[in-house]
Amino acid sequence: MKTETTYSDSDLDRGKCSCCGDISDEILIEDGRCIECIEEEIFYESTMRGL
Ligand SMILES: [Zn+2]
């Protein structure tokens, strides 16, 4: 199952992810992490809930 999380352009900026350290155009400003890391966390949490 794919997570359908959408972010607006104003929420995103180019920068360095505080989690994986990658330079990305999709850093969530509020969070400081790239979308990939955030999606991974959401997926992990939903998996834990499922078990
Ligand atoms: Zn990251």
mmCIF file of the protein (N, C-alpha, C, O) and its ligand, coordinates in Angstrom:
data_MODEL
# 
_entry.id   MODEL 
# 
loop_
_entity.id 
_entity.type 
_entity.pdbx_number_of_molecules 
1 polymer     1 
2 non-polymer 1 
# 
_entity_poly.entity_id                      1 
_entity_poly.type                           'polypeptide(L)' 
_entity_poly.nstd_linkage                   no 
_entity_poly.nstd_monomer                   no 
_entity_poly.pdbx_seq_one_letter_code       MKTETTYSDSDLDRGKCSCCGDISDEILIEDGRCIECIEEEIFYESTMRGL 
_entity_poly.pdbx_seq_one_letter_code_can   MKTETTYSDSDLDRGKCSCCGDISDEILIEDGRCIECIEEEIFYESTMRGL 
_entity_poly.pdbx_strand_id                 A 
# 
loop_
_entity_poly_seq.entity_id 
_entity_poly_seq.num 
_entity_poly_seq.mon_id 
_entity_poly_seq.hetero 
1 1  MET n 
1 2  LYS n 
1 3  THR n 
1 4  GLU n 
1 5  THR n 
1 6  THR n 
1 7  TYR n 
1 8  SER n 
1 9  ASP n 
1 10 SER n 
1 11 ASP n 
1 12 LEU n 
1 13 ASP n 
1 14 ARG n 
1 15 GLY n 
1 16 LYS n 
1 17 CYS n 
1 18 SER n 
1 19 CYS n 
1 20 CYS n 
1 21 GLY n 
1 22 ASP n 
1 23 ILE n 
1 24 SER n 
1 25 ASP n 
1 26 GLU n 
1 27 ILE n 
1 28 LEU n 
1 29 ILE n 
1 30 GLU n 
1 31 ASP n 
1 32 GLY n 
1 33 ARG n 
1 34 CYS n 
1 35 ILE n 
1 36 GLU n 
1 37 CYS n 
1 38 ILE n 
1 39 GLU n 
1 40 GLU n 
1 41 GLU n 
1 42 ILE n 
1 43 PHE n 
1 44 TYR n 
1 45 GLU n 
1 46 SER n 
1 47 THR n 
1 48 MET n 
1 49 ARG n 
1 50 GLY n 
1 51 LEU n 
# 
loop_
_struct_asym.id 
_struct_asym.entity_id 
A 1 
B 2 
# 
loop_
_chem_comp.id 
_chem_comp.type 
_chem_comp.mon_nstd_flag 
ARG 'L-peptide linking' y 
ASP 'L-peptide linking' y 
CYS 'L-peptide linking' y 
GLU 'L-peptide linking' y 
GLY 'peptide linking'   y 
ILE 'L-peptide linking' y 
LEU 'L-peptide linking' y 
LYS 'L-peptide linking' y 
MET 'L-peptide linking' y 
PHE 'L-peptide linking' y 
SER 'L-peptide linking' y 
THR 'L-peptide linking' y 
TYR 'L-peptide linking' y 
ZN  non-polymer         . 
# 
_pdbx_entity_nonpoly.entity_id   2 
_pdbx_entity_nonpoly.name        ? 
_pdbx_entity_nonpoly.comp_id     ZN 
# 
_pdbx_nonpoly_scheme.asym_id         B 
_pdbx_nonpoly_scheme.entity_id       2 
_pdbx_nonpoly_scheme.mon_id          ZN 
_pdbx_nonpoly_scheme.ndb_seq_num     1 
_pdbx_nonpoly_scheme.pdb_seq_num     101 
_pdbx_nonpoly_scheme.auth_seq_num    101 
_pdbx_nonpoly_scheme.pdb_mon_id      ZN 
_pdbx_nonpoly_scheme.auth_mon_id     ZN 
_pdbx_nonpoly_scheme.pdb_strand_id   A 
_pdbx_nonpoly_scheme.pdb_ins_code    . 
# 
loop_
_atom_site.group_PDB 
_atom_site.id 
_atom_site.type_symbol 
_atom_site.label_atom_id 
_atom_site.label_alt_id 
_atom_site.label_comp_id 
_atom_site.label_asym_id 
_atom_site.label_entity_id 
_atom_site.label_seq_id 
_atom_site.pdbx_PDB_ins_code 
_atom_site.Cartn_x 
_atom_site.Cartn_y 
_atom_site.Cartn_z 
_atom_site.occupancy 
_atom_site.B_iso_or_equiv 
_atom_site.pdbx_formal_charge 
_atom_site.auth_seq_id 
_atom_site.auth_comp_id 
_atom_site.auth_asym_id 
_atom_site.auth_atom_id 
_atom_site.pdbx_PDB_model_num 
ATOM   1   N  N  . MET A 1 1  ? 0.845  -1.202 0.000  1.00 0.00 ? 1   MET A N  1 
ATOM   2   C  CA . MET A 1 1  ? 0.000  0.000  0.000  1.00 0.00 ? 1   MET A CA 1 
ATOM   3   C  C  . MET A 1 1  ? 0.880  1.252  0.000  1.00 0.00 ? 1   MET A C  1 
ATOM   4   O  O  . MET A 1 1  ? 1.840  1.364  0.763  1.00 0.00 ? 1   MET A O  1 
ATOM   5   N  N  . LYS A 1 2  ? 0.527  2.169  -0.864 1.00 0.00 ? 2   LYS A N  1 
ATOM   6   C  CA . LYS A 1 2  ? 1.315  3.391  -0.996 1.00 0.00 ? 2   LYS A CA 1 
ATOM   7   C  C  . LYS A 1 2  ? 0.694  4.495  -0.148 1.00 0.00 ? 2   LYS A C  1 
ATOM   8   O  O  . LYS A 1 2  ? -0.523 4.681  -0.136 1.00 0.00 ? 2   LYS A O  1 
ATOM   9   N  N  . THR A 1 3  ? 1.549  5.218  0.556  1.00 0.00 ? 3   THR A N  1 
ATOM   10  C  CA . THR A 1 3  ? 1.031  6.329  1.351  1.00 0.00 ? 3   THR A CA 1 
ATOM   11  C  C  . THR A 1 3  ? 0.803  7.525  0.446  1.00 0.00 ? 3   THR A C  1 
ATOM   12  O  O  . THR A 1 3  ? 1.629  7.844  -0.410 1.00 0.00 ? 3   THR A O  1 
ATOM   13  N  N  . GLU A 1 4  ? -0.328 8.181  0.649  1.00 0.00 ? 4   GLU A N  1 
ATOM   14  C  CA . GLU A 1 4  ? -0.675 9.325  -0.193 1.00 0.00 ? 4   GLU A CA 1 
ATOM   15  C  C  . GLU A 1 4  ? -0.553 10.609 0.619  1.00 0.00 ? 4   GLU A C  1 
ATOM   16  O  O  . GLU A 1 4  ? -1.547 11.230 0.994  1.00 0.00 ? 4   GLU A O  1 
ATOM   17  N  N  . THR A 1 5  ? 0.681  10.983 0.875  1.00 0.00 ? 5   THR A N  1 
ATOM   18  C  CA . THR A 1 5  ? 0.907  12.213 1.623  1.00 0.00 ? 5   THR A CA 1 
ATOM   19  C  C  . THR A 1 5  ? 1.336  13.292 0.641  1.00 0.00 ? 5   THR A C  1 
ATOM   20  O  O  . THR A 1 5  ? 2.278  13.109 -0.129 1.00 0.00 ? 5   THR A O  1 
ATOM   21  N  N  . THR A 1 6  ? 0.640  14.408 0.677  1.00 0.00 ? 6   THR A N  1 
ATOM   22  C  CA . THR A 1 6  ? 0.971  15.490 -0.242 1.00 0.00 ? 6   THR A CA 1 
ATOM   23  C  C  . THR A 1 6  ? 1.434  16.716 0.544  1.00 0.00 ? 6   THR A C  1 
ATOM   24  O  O  . THR A 1 6  ? 0.911  17.031 1.613  1.00 0.00 ? 6   THR A O  1 
ATOM   25  N  N  . TYR A 1 7  ? 2.407  17.380 -0.008 1.00 0.00 ? 7   TYR A N  1 
ATOM   26  C  CA . TYR A 1 7  ? 2.930  18.599 0.614  1.00 0.00 ? 7   TYR A CA 1 
ATOM   27  C  C  . TYR A 1 7  ? 2.860  19.715 -0.422 1.00 0.00 ? 7   TYR A C  1 
ATOM   28  O  O  . TYR A 1 7  ? 3.047  19.482 -1.616 1.00 0.00 ? 7   TYR A O  1 
ATOM   29  N  N  . SER A 1 8  ? 2.591  20.911 0.043  1.00 0.00 ? 8   SER A N  1 
ATOM   30  C  CA . SER A 1 8  ? 2.564  22.037 -0.879 1.00 0.00 ? 8   SER A CA 1 
ATOM   31  C  C  . SER A 1 8  ? 3.987  22.581 -1.048 1.00 0.00 ? 8   SER A C  1 
ATOM   32  O  O  . SER A 1 8  ? 4.853  22.378 -0.198 1.00 0.00 ? 8   SER A O  1 
ATOM   33  N  N  . ASP A 1 9  ? 4.199  23.272 -2.159 1.00 0.00 ? 9   ASP A N  1 
ATOM   34  C  CA . ASP A 1 9  ? 5.531  23.793 -2.465 1.00 0.00 ? 9   ASP A CA 1 
ATOM   35  C  C  . ASP A 1 9  ? 6.059  24.718 -1.365 1.00 0.00 ? 9   ASP A C  1 
ATOM   36  O  O  . ASP A 1 9  ? 7.266  24.802 -1.140 1.00 0.00 ? 9   ASP A O  1 
ATOM   37  N  N  . SER A 1 10 ? 5.135  25.414 -0.681 1.00 0.00 ? 10  SER A N  1 
ATOM   38  C  CA . SER A 1 10 ? 5.561  26.354 0.355  1.00 0.00 ? 10  SER A CA 1 
ATOM   39  C  C  . SER A 1 10 ? 6.100  25.639 1.588  1.00 0.00 ? 10  SER A C  1 
ATOM   40  O  O  . SER A 1 10 ? 6.786  26.239 2.416  1.00 0.00 ? 10  SER A O  1 
ATOM   41  N  N  . ASP A 1 11 ? 5.783  24.348 1.703  1.00 0.00 ? 11  ASP A N  1 
ATOM   42  C  CA . ASP A 1 11 ? 6.267  23.570 2.838  1.00 0.00 ? 11  ASP A CA 1 
ATOM   43  C  C  . ASP A 1 11 ? 7.651  22.989 2.579  1.00 0.00 ? 11  ASP A C  1 
ATOM   44  O  O  . ASP A 1 11 ? 8.322  22.520 3.499  1.00 0.00 ? 11  ASP A O  1 
ATOM   45  N  N  . LEU A 1 12 ? 8.069  23.023 1.321  1.00 0.00 ? 12  LEU A N  1 
ATOM   46  C  CA . LEU A 1 12 ? 9.303  22.349 0.930  1.00 0.00 ? 12  LEU A CA 1 
ATOM   47  C  C  . LEU A 1 12 ? 10.389 23.332 0.548  1.00 0.00 ? 12  LEU A C  1 
ATOM   48  O  O  . LEU A 1 12 ? 10.110 24.417 0.037  1.00 0.00 ? 12  LEU A O  1 
ATOM   49  N  N  . ASP A 1 13 ? 11.625 22.948 0.798  1.00 0.00 ? 13  ASP A N  1 
ATOM   50  C  CA . ASP A 1 13 ? 12.752 23.779 0.402  1.00 0.00 ? 13  ASP A CA 1 
ATOM   51  C  C  . ASP A 1 13 ? 13.933 22.873 0.080  1.00 0.00 ? 13  ASP A C  1 
ATOM   52  O  O  . ASP A 1 13 ? 13.952 21.698 0.448  1.00 0.00 ? 13  ASP A O  1 
ATOM   53  N  N  . ARG A 1 14 ? 14.917 23.439 -0.612 1.00 0.00 ? 14  ARG A N  1 
ATOM   54  C  CA . ARG A 1 14 ? 16.120 22.677 -0.891 1.00 0.00 ? 14  ARG A CA 1 
ATOM   55  C  C  . ARG A 1 14 ? 17.046 22.780 0.314  1.00 0.00 ? 14  ARG A C  1 
ATOM   56  O  O  . ARG A 1 14 ? 17.236 23.863 0.868  1.00 0.00 ? 14  ARG A O  1 
ATOM   57  N  N  . GLY A 1 15 ? 17.608 21.677 0.707  1.00 0.00 ? 15  GLY A N  1 
ATOM   58  C  CA . GLY A 1 15 ? 18.494 21.706 1.847  1.00 0.00 ? 15  GLY A CA 1 
ATOM   59  C  C  . GLY A 1 15 ? 19.022 20.326 2.150  1.00 0.00 ? 15  GLY A C  1 
ATOM   60  O  O  . GLY A 1 15 ? 18.880 19.398 1.353  1.00 0.00 ? 15  GLY A O  1 
ATOM   61  N  N  . LYS A 1 16 ? 19.634 20.201 3.312  1.00 0.00 ? 16  LYS A N  1 
ATOM   62  C  CA . LYS A 1 16 ? 20.217 18.934 3.729  1.00 0.00 ? 16  LYS A CA 1 
ATOM   63  C  C  . LYS A 1 16 ? 19.321 18.278 4.769  1.00 0.00 ? 16  LYS A C  1 
ATOM   64  O  O  . LYS A 1 16 ? 18.942 18.894 5.765  1.00 0.00 ? 16  LYS A O  1 
ATOM   65  N  N  . CYS A 1 17 ? 18.998 17.039 4.523  1.00 0.00 ? 17  CYS A N  1 
ATOM   66  C  CA . CYS A 1 17 ? 18.143 16.291 5.437  1.00 0.00 ? 17  CYS A CA 1 
ATOM   67  C  C  . CYS A 1 17 ? 18.866 16.056 6.757  1.00 0.00 ? 17  CYS A C  1 
ATOM   68  O  O  . CYS A 1 17 ? 20.024 15.636 6.774  1.00 0.00 ? 17  CYS A O  1 
ATOM   69  N  N  . SER A 1 18 ? 18.179 16.329 7.860  1.00 0.00 ? 18  SER A N  1 
ATOM   70  C  CA . SER A 1 18 ? 18.791 16.144 9.175  1.00 0.00 ? 18  SER A CA 1 
ATOM   71  C  C  . SER A 1 18 ? 18.818 14.680 9.583  1.00 0.00 ? 18  SER A C  1 
ATOM   72  O  O  . SER A 1 18 ? 19.428 14.320 10.589 1.00 0.00 ? 18  SER A O  1 
ATOM   73  N  N  . CYS A 1 19 ? 18.158 13.841 8.803  1.00 0.00 ? 19  CYS A N  1 
ATOM   74  C  CA . CYS A 1 19 ? 18.095 12.415 9.131  1.00 0.00 ? 19  CYS A CA 1 
ATOM   75  C  C  . CYS A 1 19 ? 19.118 11.619 8.317  1.00 0.00 ? 19  CYS A C  1 
ATOM   76  O  O  . CYS A 1 19 ? 20.000 10.981 8.890  1.00 0.00 ? 19  CYS A O  1 
ATOM   77  N  N  . CYS A 1 20 ? 19.006 11.652 6.979  1.00 0.00 ? 20  CYS A N  1 
ATOM   78  C  CA . CYS A 1 20 ? 19.878 10.831 6.139  1.00 0.00 ? 20  CYS A CA 1 
ATOM   79  C  C  . CYS A 1 20 ? 21.056 11.633 5.592  1.00 0.00 ? 20  CYS A C  1 
ATOM   80  O  O  . CYS A 1 20 ? 22.001 11.055 5.054  1.00 0.00 ? 20  CYS A O  1 
ATOM   81  N  N  . GLY A 1 21 ? 21.009 12.973 5.726  1.00 0.00 ? 21  GLY A N  1 
ATOM   82  C  CA . GLY A 1 21 ? 22.125 13.804 5.297  1.00 0.00 ? 21  GLY A CA 1 
ATOM   83  C  C  . GLY A 1 21 ? 22.164 14.095 3.812  1.00 0.00 ? 21  GLY A C  1 
ATOM   84  O  O  . GLY A 1 21 ? 23.109 14.721 3.330  1.00 0.00 ? 21  GLY A O  1 
ATOM   85  N  N  . ASP A 1 22 ? 21.155 13.655 3.076  1.00 0.00 ? 22  ASP A N  1 
ATOM   86  C  CA . ASP A 1 22 ? 21.104 13.901 1.641  1.00 0.00 ? 22  ASP A CA 1 
ATOM   87  C  C  . ASP A 1 22 ? 20.701 15.344 1.347  1.00 0.00 ? 22  ASP A C  1 
ATOM   88  O  O  . ASP A 1 22 ? 19.914 15.946 2.078  1.00 0.00 ? 22  ASP A O  1 
ATOM   89  N  N  . ILE A 1 23 ? 21.255 15.882 0.265  1.00 0.00 ? 23  ILE A N  1 
ATOM   90  C  CA . ILE A 1 23 ? 20.783 17.168 -0.239 1.00 0.00 ? 23  ILE A CA 1 
ATOM   91  C  C  . ILE A 1 23 ? 19.569 16.887 -1.111 1.00 0.00 ? 23  ILE A C  1 
ATOM   92  O  O  . ILE A 1 23 ? 19.646 16.099 -2.052 1.00 0.00 ? 23  ILE A O  1 
ATOM   93  N  N  . SER A 1 24 ? 18.443 17.534 -0.798 1.00 0.00 ? 24  SER A N  1 
ATOM   94  C  CA . SER A 1 24 ? 17.211 17.254 -1.512 1.00 0.00 ? 24  SER A CA 1 
ATOM   95  C  C  . SER A 1 24 ? 16.439 18.534 -1.789 1.00 0.00 ? 24  SER A C  1 
ATOM   96  O  O  . SER A 1 24 ? 16.552 19.512 -1.050 1.00 0.00 ? 24  SER A O  1 
ATOM   97  N  N  . ASP A 1 25 ? 15.653 18.517 -2.862 1.00 0.00 ? 25  ASP A N  1 
ATOM   98  C  CA . ASP A 1 25 ? 14.739 19.628 -3.146 1.00 0.00 ? 25  ASP A CA 1 
ATOM   99  C  C  . ASP A 1 25 ? 13.451 19.484 -2.360 1.00 0.00 ? 25  ASP A C  1 
ATOM   100 O  O  . ASP A 1 25 ? 12.590 20.362 -2.405 1.00 0.00 ? 25  ASP A O  1 
ATOM   101 N  N  . GLU A 1 26 ? 13.316 18.381 -1.642 1.00 0.00 ? 26  GLU A N  1 
ATOM   102 C  CA . GLU A 1 26 ? 12.076 18.092 -0.942 1.00 0.00 ? 26  GLU A CA 1 
ATOM   103 C  C  . GLU A 1 26 ? 12.316 17.956 0.562  1.00 0.00 ? 26  GLU A C  1 
ATOM   104 O  O  . GLU A 1 26 ? 11.949 16.956 1.179  1.00 0.00 ? 26  GLU A O  1 
ATOM   105 N  N  . ILE A 1 27 ? 12.928 18.966 1.123  1.00 0.00 ? 27  ILE A N  1 
ATOM   106 C  CA . ILE A 1 27 ? 13.087 19.031 2.578  1.00 0.00 ? 27  ILE A CA 1 
ATOM   107 C  C  . ILE A 1 27 ? 11.859 19.716 3.158  1.00 0.00 ? 27  ILE A C  1 
ATOM   108 O  O  . ILE A 1 27 ? 11.522 20.834 2.767  1.00 0.00 ? 27  ILE A O  1 
ATOM   109 N  N  . LEU A 1 28 ? 11.204 19.058 4.074  1.00 0.00 ? 28  LEU A N  1 
ATOM   110 C  CA . LEU A 1 28 ? 10.063 19.674 4.742  1.00 0.00 ? 28  LEU A CA 1 
ATOM   111 C  C  . LEU A 1 28 ? 10.594 20.675 5.764  1.00 0.00 ? 28  LEU A C  1 
ATOM   112 O  O  . LEU A 1 28 ? 11.260 20.300 6.729  1.00 0.00 ? 28  LEU A O  1 
ATOM   113 N  N  . ILE A 1 29 ? 10.292 21.953 5.540  1.00 0.00 ? 29  ILE A N  1 
ATOM   114 C  CA . ILE A 1 29 ? 10.895 23.025 6.320  1.00 0.00 ? 29  ILE A CA 1 
ATOM   115 C  C  . ILE A 1 29 ? 10.641 22.842 7.817  1.00 0.00 ? 29  ILE A C  1 
ATOM   116 O  O  . ILE A 1 29 ? 11.556 22.980 8.628  1.00 0.00 ? 29  ILE A O  1 
ATOM   117 N  N  . GLU A 1 30 ? 9.409  22.536 8.174  1.00 0.00 ? 30  GLU A N  1 
ATOM   118 C  CA . GLU A 1 30 ? 9.049  22.390 9.588  1.00 0.00 ? 30  GLU A CA 1 
ATOM   119 C  C  . GLU A 1 30 ? 9.821  21.263 10.261 1.00 0.00 ? 30  GLU A C  1 
ATOM   120 O  O  . GLU A 1 30 ? 10.131 21.323 11.451 1.00 0.00 ? 30  GLU A O  1 
ATOM   121 N  N  . ASP A 1 31 ? 10.122 20.237 9.474  1.00 0.00 ? 31  ASP A N  1 
ATOM   122 C  CA . ASP A 1 31 ? 10.679 19.005 10.041 1.00 0.00 ? 31  ASP A CA 1 
ATOM   123 C  C  . ASP A 1 31 ? 12.196 18.938 9.914  1.00 0.00 ? 31  ASP A C  1 
ATOM   124 O  O  . ASP A 1 31 ? 12.873 18.401 10.791 1.00 0.00 ? 31  ASP A O  1 
ATOM   125 N  N  . GLY A 1 32 ? 12.726 19.480 8.832  1.00 0.00 ? 32  GLY A N  1 
ATOM   126 C  CA . GLY A 1 32 ? 14.161 19.420 8.601  1.00 0.00 ? 32  GLY A CA 1 
ATOM   127 C  C  . GLY A 1 32 ? 14.622 18.127 7.949  1.00 0.00 ? 32  GLY A C  1 
ATOM   128 O  O  . GLY A 1 32 ? 15.817 17.927 7.731  1.00 0.00 ? 32  GLY A O  1 
ATOM   129 N  N  . ARG A 1 33 ? 13.693 17.265 7.643  1.00 0.00 ? 33  ARG A N  1 
ATOM   130 C  CA . ARG A 1 33 ? 14.014 16.006 6.981  1.00 0.00 ? 33  ARG A CA 1 
ATOM   131 C  C  . ARG A 1 33 ? 13.420 15.967 5.585  1.00 0.00 ? 33  ARG A C  1 
ATOM   132 O  O  . ARG A 1 33 ? 12.466 16.682 5.278  1.00 0.00 ? 33  ARG A O  1 
ATOM   133 N  N  . CYS A 1 34 ? 14.007 15.108 4.732  1.00 0.00 ? 34  CYS A N  1 
ATOM   134 C  CA . CYS A 1 34 ? 13.464 14.962 3.384  1.00 0.00 ? 34  CYS A CA 1 
ATOM   135 C  C  . CYS A 1 34 ? 12.198 14.107 3.429  1.00 0.00 ? 34  CYS A C  1 
ATOM   136 O  O  . CYS A 1 34 ? 11.935 13.388 4.393  1.00 0.00 ? 34  CYS A O  1 
ATOM   137 N  N  . ILE A 1 35 ? 11.435 14.215 2.359  1.00 0.00 ? 35  ILE A N  1 
ATOM   138 C  CA . ILE A 1 35 ? 10.161 13.506 2.294  1.00 0.00 ? 35  ILE A CA 1 
ATOM   139 C  C  . ILE A 1 35 ? 10.368 11.999 2.378  1.00 0.00 ? 35  ILE A C  1 
ATOM   140 O  O  . ILE A 1 35 ? 9.551  11.282 2.956  1.00 0.00 ? 35  ILE A O  1 
ATOM   141 N  N  . GLU A 1 36 ? 11.456 11.530 1.803  1.00 0.00 ? 36  GLU A N  1 
ATOM   142 C  CA . GLU A 1 36 ? 11.726 10.087 1.844  1.00 0.00 ? 36  GLU A CA 1 
ATOM   143 C  C  . GLU A 1 36 ? 11.810 9.578  3.279  1.00 0.00 ? 36  GLU A C  1 
ATOM   144 O  O  . GLU A 1 36 ? 11.244 8.534  3.603  1.00 0.00 ? 36  GLU A O  1 
ATOM   145 N  N  . CYS A 1 37 ? 12.505 10.302 4.127  1.00 0.00 ? 37  CYS A N  1 
ATOM   146 C  CA . CYS A 1 37 ? 12.643 9.890  5.527  1.00 0.00 ? 37  CYS A CA 1 
ATOM   147 C  C  . CYS A 1 37 ? 11.309 9.982  6.259  1.00 0.00 ? 37  CYS A C  1 
ATOM   148 O  O  . CYS A 1 37 ? 10.986 9.133  7.089  1.00 0.00 ? 37  CYS A O  1 
ATOM   149 N  N  . ILE A 1 38 ? 10.541 11.016 5.946  1.00 0.00 ? 38  ILE A N  1 
ATOM   150 C  CA . ILE A 1 38 ? 9.248  11.189 6.595  1.00 0.00 ? 38  ILE A CA 1 
ATOM   151 C  C  . ILE A 1 38 ? 8.300  10.076 6.177  1.00 0.00 ? 38  ILE A C  1 
ATOM   152 O  O  . ILE A 1 38 ? 7.593  9.505  7.007  1.00 0.00 ? 38  ILE A O  1 
ATOM   153 N  N  . GLU A 1 39 ? 8.290  9.772  4.879  1.00 0.00 ? 39  GLU A N  1 
ATOM   154 C  CA . GLU A 1 39 ? 7.442  8.688  4.376  1.00 0.00 ? 39  GLU A CA 1 
ATOM   155 C  C  . GLU A 1 39 ? 7.844  7.366  5.009  1.00 0.00 ? 39  GLU A C  1 
ATOM   156 O  O  . GLU A 1 39 ? 6.996  6.537  5.341  1.00 0.00 ? 39  GLU A O  1 
ATOM   157 N  N  . GLU A 1 40 ? 9.144  7.180  5.170  1.00 0.00 ? 40  GLU A N  1 
ATOM   158 C  CA . GLU A 1 40 ? 9.657  5.951  5.760  1.00 0.00 ? 40  GLU A CA 1 
ATOM   159 C  C  . GLU A 1 40 ? 9.160  5.809  7.202  1.00 0.00 ? 40  GLU A C  1 
ATOM   160 O  O  . GLU A 1 40 ? 8.772  4.725  7.637  1.00 0.00 ? 40  GLU A O  1 
ATOM   161 N  N  . GLU A 1 41 ? 9.181  6.923  7.926  1.00 0.00 ? 41  GLU A N  1 
ATOM   162 C  CA . GLU A 1 41 ? 8.713  6.906  9.307  1.00 0.00 ? 41  GLU A CA 1 
ATOM   163 C  C  . GLU A 1 41 ? 7.221  6.614  9.375  1.00 0.00 ? 41  GLU A C  1 
ATOM   164 O  O  . GLU A 1 41 ? 6.770  5.845  10.225 1.00 0.00 ? 41  GLU A O  1 
ATOM   165 N  N  . ILE A 1 42 ? 6.454  7.231  8.475  1.00 0.00 ? 42  ILE A N  1 
ATOM   166 C  CA . ILE A 1 42 ? 5.008  7.001  8.428  1.00 0.00 ? 42  ILE A CA 1 
ATOM   167 C  C  . ILE A 1 42 ? 4.731  5.526  8.123  1.00 0.00 ? 42  ILE A C  1 
ATOM   168 O  O  . ILE A 1 42 ? 3.858  4.906  8.730  1.00 0.00 ? 42  ILE A O  1 
ATOM   169 N  N  . PHE A 1 43 ? 5.492  4.978  7.171  1.00 0.00 ? 43  PHE A N  1 
ATOM   170 C  CA . PHE A 1 43 ? 5.320  3.572  6.795  1.00 0.00 ? 43  PHE A CA 1 
ATOM   171 C  C  . PHE A 1 43 ? 5.668  2.670  7.976  1.00 0.00 ? 43  PHE A C  1 
ATOM   172 O  O  . PHE A 1 43 ? 4.955  1.707  8.259  1.00 0.00 ? 43  PHE A O  1 
ATOM   173 N  N  . TYR A 1 44 ? 6.758  2.982  8.657  1.00 0.00 ? 44  TYR A N  1 
ATOM   174 C  CA . TYR A 1 44 ? 7.211  2.193  9.803  1.00 0.00 ? 44  TYR A CA 1 
ATOM   175 C  C  . TYR A 1 44 ? 6.163  2.225  10.901 1.00 0.00 ? 44  TYR A C  1 
ATOM   176 O  O  . TYR A 1 44 ? 5.844  1.188  11.482 1.00 0.00 ? 44  TYR A O  1 
ATOM   177 N  N  . GLU A 1 45 ? 5.625  3.396  11.190 1.00 0.00 ? 45  GLU A N  1 
ATOM   178 C  CA . GLU A 1 45 ? 4.622  3.530  12.246 1.00 0.00 ? 45  GLU A CA 1 
ATOM   179 C  C  . GLU A 1 45 ? 3.349  2.780  11.908 1.00 0.00 ? 45  GLU A C  1 
ATOM   180 O  O  . GLU A 1 45 ? 2.742  2.154  12.777 1.00 0.00 ? 45  GLU A O  1 
ATOM   181 N  N  . SER A 1 46 ? 2.939  2.840  10.641 1.00 0.00 ? 46  SER A N  1 
ATOM   182 C  CA . SER A 1 46 ? 1.719  2.140  10.238 1.00 0.00 ? 46  SER A CA 1 
ATOM   183 C  C  . SER A 1 46 ? 1.927  0.636  10.284 1.00 0.00 ? 46  SER A C  1 
ATOM   184 O  O  . SER A 1 46 ? 0.999  -0.118 10.575 1.00 0.00 ? 46  SER A O  1 
ATOM   185 N  N  . THR A 1 47 ? 3.156  0.202  9.996  1.00 0.00 ? 47  THR A N  1 
ATOM   186 C  CA . THR A 1 47 ? 3.475  -1.226 10.082 1.00 0.00 ? 47  THR A CA 1 
ATOM   187 C  C  . THR A 1 47 ? 3.412  -1.698 11.529 1.00 0.00 ? 47  THR A C  1 
ATOM   188 O  O  . THR A 1 47 ? 2.891  -2.774 11.822 1.00 0.00 ? 47  THR A O  1 
ATOM   189 N  N  . MET A 1 48 ? 3.953  -0.874 12.434 1.00 0.00 ? 48  MET A N  1 
ATOM   190 C  CA . MET A 1 48 ? 3.948  -1.232 13.840 1.00 0.00 ? 48  MET A CA 1 
ATOM   191 C  C  . MET A 1 48 ? 2.518  -1.314 14.377 1.00 0.00 ? 48  MET A C  1 
ATOM   192 O  O  . MET A 1 48 ? 2.203  -2.186 15.188 1.00 0.00 ? 48  MET A O  1 
ATOM   193 N  N  . ARG A 1 49 ? 1.668  -0.416 13.928 1.00 0.00 ? 49  ARG A N  1 
ATOM   194 C  CA . ARG A 1 49 ? 0.275  -0.428 14.351 1.00 0.00 ? 49  ARG A CA 1 
ATOM   195 C  C  . ARG A 1 49 ? -0.439 -1.679 13.839 1.00 0.00 ? 49  ARG A C  1 
ATOM   196 O  O  . ARG A 1 49 ? -1.287 -2.256 14.520 1.00 0.00 ? 49  ARG A O  1 
ATOM   197 N  N  . GLY A 1 50 ? -0.070 -2.083 12.615 1.00 0.00 ? 50  GLY A N  1 
ATOM   198 C  CA . GLY A 1 50 ? -0.683 -3.246 11.994 1.00 0.00 ? 50  GLY A CA 1 
ATOM   199 C  C  . GLY A 1 50 ? -0.354 -4.525 12.731 1.00 0.00 ? 50  GLY A C  1 
ATOM   200 O  O  . GLY A 1 50 ? -1.151 -5.463 12.723 1.00 0.00 ? 50  GLY A O  1 
ATOM   201 N  N  . LEU A 1 51 ? 0.796  -4.583 13.365 1.00 0.00 ? 51  LEU A N  1 
ATOM   202 C  CA . LEU A 1 51 ? 1.189  -5.755 14.123 1.00 0.00 ? 51  LEU A CA 1 
ATOM   203 C  C  . LEU A 1 51 ? 0.643  -5.592 15.520 1.00 0.00 ? 51  LEU A C  1 
ATOM   204 O  O  . LEU A 1 51 ? 0.842  -6.463 16.367 1.00 0.00 ? 51  LEU A O  1 
HETATM 205 ZN ZN . ZN  B 2 .  ? 16.336 12.068 4.471  1.00 0.00 2 101 ZN  A ZN 1 
# 
